[in-house]
């Protein structure tokens, strides 16, 4: 899947969207927010993730060729601390801002037979997306 995966505390987040939509920027901003609050946070995979289903849960891990690397625009791939795999507790889909509802109903997406709570947020709007992701994870105290 074309996505970036991170672990925030005990929760896995998959950030999906087209190239240039801000997947890596949002993921790294969330990791930094958690770390600044003294909470565990790490990259699982940047830009591409492999998905599997295990005991009714969606699990993601990095392709071996990019494990431990994160793409920095204008610089290329650089090493980053990472986790080998994570369950996915939230899917964030980055979409054009005109597709984002102001007051959306709770949503989920079925991936490999696993229902995953889903947020549709505006692409390239990291600062606006962060409070929604944190609140969805029950971490609004970090906002």
C-alpha positions in Angstrom: 0.0 0.0 0.0 1.2 3.5 -0.8 1.3 4.8 2.8 3.4 5.7 5.8 3.0 3.7 9.0 3.9 4.8 12.6 3.4 3.7 16.1 2.2 6.3 18.6 2.2 4.9 22.2 0.4 1.6 21.8 -1.5 2.5 18.7 -0.6 2.0 15.0 -1.5 4.6 12.4 -1.4 4.2 8.7 -1.3 7.5 6.7 -2.3 7.0 3.1 -2.4 9.4 0.2 -0.9 10.2 -3.2 2.7 11.2 -3.6 3.2 14.8 -2.3 0.1 14.7 -0.1 2.1 15.1 3.1 2.1 11.5 4.5 5.6 11.6 5.7 5.3 15.2 7.1 2.2 14.3 9.1 3.7 11.0 10.4 6.9 12.6 11.5 5.1 15.5 13.1 3.0 13.1 15.1 6.0 11.0 16.1 7.7 14.2 17.3 4.6 15.3 19.2 4.5 12.0 21.1 8.2 12.0 21.8 8.1 15.6 23.1 5.5 14.5 25.6 7.7 11.6 26.7 5.6 9.0 24.9 6.9 6.2 22.7 6.6 6.8 19.0 8.4 5.4 16.0 8.3 5.0 12.2 7.3 1.5 10.9 7.6 2.3 7.2 7.7 5.3 4.9 5.8 5.6 1.6 5.3 1.8 1.1 3.9 -0.7 3.6 3.1 -4.4 3.4 -0.2 -5.3 5.0 -1.4 -8.6 6.4 -4.3 -9.8 8.5 -3.5 -11.6 11.8 -6.3 -12.8 14.1 -8.7 -10.2 12.8 -6.3 -7.3 13.0 -4.6 -5.4 10.2 -0.8 -5.5 10.6 1.8 -3.5 8.6 5.5 -3.8 8.1 8.2 -2.2 5.9 9.5 -3.8 2.7 13.1 -4.9 3.5 14.5 -2.5 0.9 13.3 0.6 2.8 13.1 -0.6 6.4 14.6 2.0 8.7 14.6 4.8 6.0 12.4 7.9 5.7 12.3 10.1 2.7 13.3 13.7 3.3 12.2 15.8 0.3 15.1 17.4 -1.4 17.6 15.1 0.3 16.3 11.5 -0.3 16.2 8.5 2.1 17.8 9.0 5.5 18.1 6.5 8.4 15.4 6.6 11.1 14.6 4.6 14.2 11.9 2.2 13.3 9.7 -0.7 14.5 9.6 -3.9 12.5 5.8 -4.1 12.5 2.6 -2.8 14.0 -1.1 -3.5 14.3 -3.1 -0.7 12.6 -5.6 1.1 14.8 -6.3 4.1 12.6 -6.2 4.8 8.9 -5.7 8.5 7.9 -6.5 9.1 4.2 -5.1 12.4 2.9 -7.4 13.8 0.2 -7.9 17.2 -1.5 -9.4 19.7 1.0 -12.7 19.9 -1.0 -13.4 16.2 -0.2 -13.1 16.7 3.6 -16.4 17.1 5.5 -16.5 19.6 8.3 -18.5 17.2 10.6 -18.0 13.7 9.3 -19.8 10.7 10.6 -17.5 8.0 12.1 -16.1 5.9 9.3 -14.0 2.8 8.8 -12.5 1.0 5.9 -12.2 -2.7 5.2 -8.6 -3.8 4.4 -7.9 -7.5 4.0 -11.1 -8.3 5.8 -10.2 -6.1 8.8 -12.3 -3.0 9.7 -10.1 -0.1 10.5 -11.4 3.3 11.8 -10.7 5.9 9.2 -10.3 9.7 9.0 -10.3 11.7 5.8 -8.2 14.8 6.2 -6.9 17.5 3.9 -3.6 16.7 2.2 -0.6 19.0 2.9 -2.3 20.4 6.1 -0.2 18.9 8.8 -1.0 21.4 11.5 -4.8 21.1 10.9 -4.7 17.3 10.7 -2.7 16.7 14.0 -5.5 17.5 16.5 -8.0 15.2 14.6 -5.5 12.3 14.6 -4.6 12.8 18.3 -8.3 13.1 19.3 -9.1 9.9 17.4 -6.4 8.1 19.3 -7.7 9.4 22.6 -4.5 11.5 23.0 -6.2 14.9 22.8 -4.1 16.0 25.8 -1.2 16.2 23.4 -2.9 18.6 21.1 
